[in-house]
Amino acid sequence: MQKTVLGIFAHPDDAEMLCAGTLSLLKGVGWSVHIATLSPGDKGTAEYSKEEISSIRRKEARSAASLIDATYHCLEFEDAYILYDRESINRTTALVRKVKPAVVFTLPPSDYMVDHEMTSLLVRTACFCTGVKNMDIGEPPFEPVPWLYYSDPVEGKDTFGNHVKPSFYVDISSEMEIKTKMLECHESQRNWLREHHKMDNYIISMQKHSKERGDEAGTAYAEGFIQHLGHGYPQDNILREILPEYIMVNQP
Ligand SMILES: [Zn+2]
């Protein structure tokens, strides 16, 4: 198995909010880490042009990734226009084929923003199509289909406001410092939200959610995940082998 993990999310800062602790743990056991976003976050501003904020946020995402020696990729779609269509499926699948991950993390199918949900669908299809021969997208097919995991939705709530119960937790207590530093790299978002909320909501909300998951898992801080277990995808939870001391499984 190639020890490569890909966290592929919609916007710069999603990975840092939702799975950076787990990515950092994987880095610690010798995995090479890739972080990708479908958009450069071109609408996350009240002051800059699309081009300016995209360039700022690509740099912020690259700085955050560099803290765990991860490689950053941007697929250059636009915020609010992440679509489940032919071009997007091809571009997403081509990235997955290029990186050749054994493990993939992405956003869950039900989340607060449609960009997140479309990302989830695109990554699901991209993983399914890694080995499909008659899909000529400039990158050769590979097998097997990666292990696919969905992060928590933002605030742990689905589209209807229901709290989502993860199927397992990763204990990230040892990684909270680096996770916080990674999120702090997204200065433009932190400042923007600080102006909106008049407090440092950005960092606080990530820490609060990680602590809530930690309380549920019986540790200080945790990240919650649900594994994609549809036909054609790996059925065992490989993370239990890779990070045995850090995985807590939720009893049904
Ligand atoms: Zn997002």
Residues whose N, C-alpha, C, O or C-beta is under 5 A from the ligand:
A	BS01	ZN	A10 H11 D14
